[in-house]
Amino acid sequence: MEHTYQYAWVIPFLPLPVIMSIGFGLFLIPTATKNLRRIWAFPSVLLLNIAMVFSVYLSIQQINGSFIYQYLWSWTINNDFSLEFGYLVDPLTSIMLILITTIGILVLIYSDDYMSHDEGYLRFFVYISFFNTSMLGLVTSSNLIQIYFFWELVGMCSYLLIGFWFTRPLAASACQKAFVTNRVGDFGLLLGILGFFWITGSLEFRDLFKIANNWIPNSGINSLLITLCAFLLFLGAVAKSAQFPLHVWLPDAMEGPTPISALIHAATMVAAGVFLLARLFPLFISLPLIMSFISLVGTITLFLGATLALAQIDIKRSLAYSTMSQLGYMMLALGIGSYQAALFHLITHAYSKALLFLGSGSIIHSMEPLVGYSPDKSQNMVLMGGLRKYVPITRTTFLWGTLSLCGIPPLACFWSKDEILSNSWLYSPIFGIIASFTAGLTAFYMFRVYLLTFDGYLRVHFQNYSSTKESSFYSISLWGKRIPKEVNRDFVLSGSNSGVSFFSQNTSRIHGDTRNRIGSFSTYFGAKNTSVYPHETGNTMLFPLLILFLFTLFIGSIGIHFDNGVMELTILSKWLTPSINFFQQSLNSSINSYEFFTNAISSVSLAIFGLFIAYIFYGSAYSFFQNLDLINSLVKGNPKKTFLDQVKKRIYSWSYNRGYIDIFYTRIFILGIRGLTELMQFLDKGVIDGITNGVGLAGFCIGEEIKYVGGGRISSYLFFFLCYVSIFLFLFLS
């Protein structure tokens, strides 16, 4: 068995031959490489499959023997300092390897069809293969400096993939925003690594954990410095896993291709922060103050992400805020000491969210023949609706992924999220209340996405039919009953970040022949020519959806087992434990089955209630056509604004404007720093350069005057003599 572990270092480097081959091909035979570009998908998938098989084999060995293997090479040796590189294979590494390789394979298969018509097809596969290498290297790293090396490579790949369509201004801006925001966290991570090296003299996990086990009784170590260094390490995880307040990059990162959203921003890269905390869990758990801070940040993030997802109209951005919220659940679980529940939710959420993102990509593909290739239109849920009859397979898989994320049993996320909710109530009733309420919000906004996308009628045909603002009567509110003030053809076509409030009580103008127009639309919908309608994607894109659908159905069973009335997270409690386990976890992983079902009833009830409220607002019972009488009544006059209307308007404004956090950052940091630089420029040019230039100018003027004194002309001497005498007499007489 040890002989097998010796070759585990090969896993991160398996995707590299594809990168090198494409690079050499483009350099030596560019025409042939580009013409045969589709064949490069096969070796990419094949090599990652080999990595997956190897990872599964290592995991089986881990489960059977709980064997931890570490291999190191000396990189630099200088006196007492030794820098070593190597790899560590333990339960945490094994499960992350399986997660990265399985989702990576499915995304590569999906991308072959999704990116087939893109000019950057080869560049995409180079980036994504290099990302897989970086992520696999990150999770197998044996020390902090090696983690930081691959951490930065992952960030670089994220920058390249988010800005893959760099000719789009929004994509170029999004990748820069992600890069700058992550640099804040990465700088903190680097300072934390250097701080712990200064304290411990080592970068190895084992040495760090041994010292962490003894520094509490050791009065010679400054506890404040240790806490500060641990906070800096956590700052790196905050940025990478999109935690408040460094979460602002994640929604904008949706400007990249949809497969990237599924791979990086749902399953792997954003999970790197959670992985880092899990890897350093024995270190953090010895610092109660940092653990409390982690749980607080996680709680704020999970609630904030859920509230910001309530009114988004971009399908991928809604899923991005959902990812942010679910990562908050994982951080909360780690902060309260529920290590296994956090990693269990990391696994279940990764497969469910990858399914949803790839499903959204299938939806976007189906919408592009109708609205064009603009992301503002193809990703805009305002233009969707009624897709259930056009894309039935995508609709089914998307529904099951939605229900899983909502916490409906027996789907994957139910088991892990319910465990986190139970532990949150045990740790703090306040955290339990917030986490439970957010679970209800999750069900609401996720089912809202499903209903706006698949329920009702295909609303994009409204804007195709209407040719003038006067005839445009498309004014359905995303909140169901109210008609926005200026939601007209301009809004529908732009898809919009115009800041239009869906809570406005004013109505747009509706043509008097509305009922006849509805009859025309009915005829239009019933036309036999369906070439312009959305259609199901190809088998290459549907295959990953079906596999992820199976994962979503059954992945939760890996951690659940009932034995004599006691529910255990079997694999996670008996195998997935911190690799250097010096500390006991603060929360037990086994609970009574009665207690489990009691907690499950409450959490499932909240989820069902959220689904019900979402259906009331967005279901077919309140679709546009069935509310025609309400719309006509609103045209006749503005209804009185009630307290509920004001509350909905404020909630919508908060959510649609991203909690005003981006505006705050723009005004405080961007405009503030710009104003500070302008002030410094004024001080530099106006004051410092002004003094220097003023002294020179004064010397020049004095020299110009003095040169006339010694010019050798008698007339000049007499003139100055008379001037001096006149001044002397004036002063003497006065």
Secondary structure, DSSP 8 states (H G I E B T S, - for coil): -HHHHTTGGGGGGTTHHHHHHHHHHHHH-HHHHHHTGGGGHHHHHHHHHHHHHHHHHHHHHHHHH---EEEEEEEEEETTEEEEEEEEESHHHHHHHHHHHHHHHHHHHHHHHHTTT-TTHHHHHHHHHHHHHHHHHHHT--BHHHHHHHHHHHHHHHHHHHTTTTTSHHHHHHHHHHHHHHHHHHHHHHHHHHHHHHHHS--BHHHHHHHHHHTTT-TTS-HHHHHHHHHHHHHHHHHHTT-TTS-THHHHGGGS-HHHHHIIIIISGGGHHHHHHHHTHHHHTT-HHHHHHHHHHHHHHHHHHHHHTTT--BHHHHHHHHHHHHHHHHHHHHHTT-HHHHHHHHHHHHHHHHHHHHHHHHHHHHHHHHH-S-HHHHTBGGG---GGGT-HHHHHHHHHHHHHHHT-TTSHHHHHHHHHHHHHHHH-HHHHHHHHHHHHHHHHHHHHHHHHHHSS--THHHHHH--STTT------TTSS---SS-SHHHHHH---S---TT--------TTHHHHHHHHHHHHT-S--TTS-----HHHHHHHHHHHHHHHHGGGGG-EEETTEEE-HHHHHT-S-SS--S--SS-SEEEHHHHHHHHHHHHHHHHHHHHHHHHHHSGGG-TGGGHHHHHHHHHS-----HHHHHHHHHHHHHHTGGGHHHHHIIIIIHHHHHHHHHHHHIIIIIIHHHHHHHHHHHHHHHHHHTTTTS--HHHHHHHHHHHHHHHHHHHH-
